[in-house]
Amino acid sequence: MFKVNENYLKLPGSYLFSTISKKVNAYTAEHPEAKIIRLGIGDVTQPLAPVIIDTLHSAVDEMGNAETFHGYAPDLGYEFLRSAIAENDYKARGCDISEDEIFVSDGAKCDCGNIQEIFSLDNKIAVCDPVYPVYVDSNVMAGRTGVYDKNTGTWSNVIYMPCTADNGFAPQLPKETPDLIYLCFPNNPTGATITKAQLQEWVDYANKVGAVILYDAAYEAYISQPDIPHSIYECEGARTCAIEFHSFSKNAGFTGVRLGYTVIPKDLKAGDVSLHSLWARRHGTKYNGAPYIVQRAGAAVYTKEGREQLMKQVAYYMNNAHYIYNGLKEAGFTVSGGVNAPYIWLKAPNGMTSWEFFDYLLERVNVVGTPGSGFGPSGETYFRLTAFGSYENTVEAVDRIKNLKV
Ligand SMILES: Cc1ncc(COP(=O)(O)O)c(C=O)c1O
């Protein structure tokens, strides 16, 4: 008789966003006339930029000709894309990353979830609290997290690094030494960032204790302030302690197109075993590459036209972020984020829990956000709004919330 992976049974409840959509569906069934505005899930809403569409079209045409047809992609991804990434995302920022240290994939979520596979089950992970749930849940599935405590919403074998208003939503170095440290800046869900000097402390710490930092840079394109690092490799010593994840979802609207990449420097080793070679083995065995047409579209992101058009798209969302941030602040809410990130993190008013505030906003003003507790216990009295809606919906949602006079 077969047996299931029992670690899956340890996962508490259903995934955050399915709970939200169940609640919204139930509300809509009862109130079909309600105009719901969704500022919950971090999905983009603007269409792909013209240069991306043109590139996709011409790449599709190439696939229709025997001379220009492409089958399986090379294991690490096409050279034309990896060299554009190495040049623009790294060399231009003074980072020493070569194109054969870049693994192209179909997005950051899979890579963030899969990377734990190349590490021993004995490793102890440290995560920010609140946190993007994928880091913890993928380790639960692997059996690395111990026992779940329903009352605290924490796992016995995970080191939590609270990110609260008191520390500016930036984690402190943990008291207990971790093996794997997940960091994400600009942060989802808090929208917080850390400076290069703060990130350098993490790199120094990881090198000192022999830990690996798993650095998620999915929101790097939203950085507007000069002292915020776009890549962990801007820090000295990161080549020996850091893996970095990138996504084309938020900078170029590829959430439905699917493209990302992971960087593993060849200097990152456990004894003489290089993590680069383990991930290359994993990639070659379990993955057959992002589509040619999508990798072509990814390379268009780095062209002059691509940069200009995408800068406008990011500015569009950041304009929404400013509208949310300023509007809610004026209305008396305690807000943070929204400056270098498309997320606004607000304190639920009047002592409400985050799910109470979720229900309150849904029922009173038909606005959907994400309860902070879905990201971890330190999010309990917080709420996340995203700037990824249309400008019109964002303005209407914020104006509805302002009129609540909570
Ligand atoms: C922190 C973080 N990392 C990764 C992802 C997923 O990116 P992708 O669409 O490339 O899978 C998201 C998506 O919301 C995210 O918030």
PDBQT file of the ligand as one rigid body, heavy atoms in Angstrom, charges set to zero:
ROOT
HETATM    1  C1  LIG A 501       8.763  37.547  -2.321  1.00  0.00    +0.000 C 
HETATM    2  C2  LIG A 501       8.318  36.875  -3.552  1.00  0.00    +0.000 A 
HETATM    3  N1  LIG A 501       9.131  36.025  -4.160  1.00  0.00    +0.000 NA
HETATM    4  C3  LIG A 501       8.765  35.378  -5.276  1.00  0.00    +0.000 A 
HETATM    5  C4  LIG A 501       7.528  35.586  -5.828  1.00  0.00    +0.000 A 
HETATM    6  C5  LIG A 501       7.104  34.791  -7.024  1.00  0.00    +0.000 C 
HETATM    7  O1  LIG A 501       7.615  35.267  -8.196  1.00  0.00    +0.000 OA
HETATM    8  P1  LIG A 501       7.336  34.513  -9.575  1.00  0.00    +0.000 P 
HETATM    9  O2  LIG A 501       6.088  35.098 -10.150  1.00  0.00    +0.000 OA
HETATM   10  O3  LIG A 501       8.548  34.817 -10.380  1.00  0.00    +0.000 OA
HETATM   11  O4  LIG A 501       7.199  33.066  -9.309  1.00  0.00    +0.000 OA
HETATM   12  C6  LIG A 501       6.638  36.458  -5.239  1.00  0.00    +0.000 A 
HETATM   13  C7  LIG A 501       5.306  36.647  -5.817  1.00  0.00    +0.000 C 
HETATM   14  O5  LIG A 501       4.422  37.280  -5.341  1.00  0.00    +0.000 OA
HETATM   15  C8  LIG A 501       7.043  37.122  -4.075  1.00  0.00    +0.000 A 
HETATM   16  O6  LIG A 501       6.233  37.967  -3.442  1.00  0.00    +0.000 OA
ENDROOT
TORSDOF 0
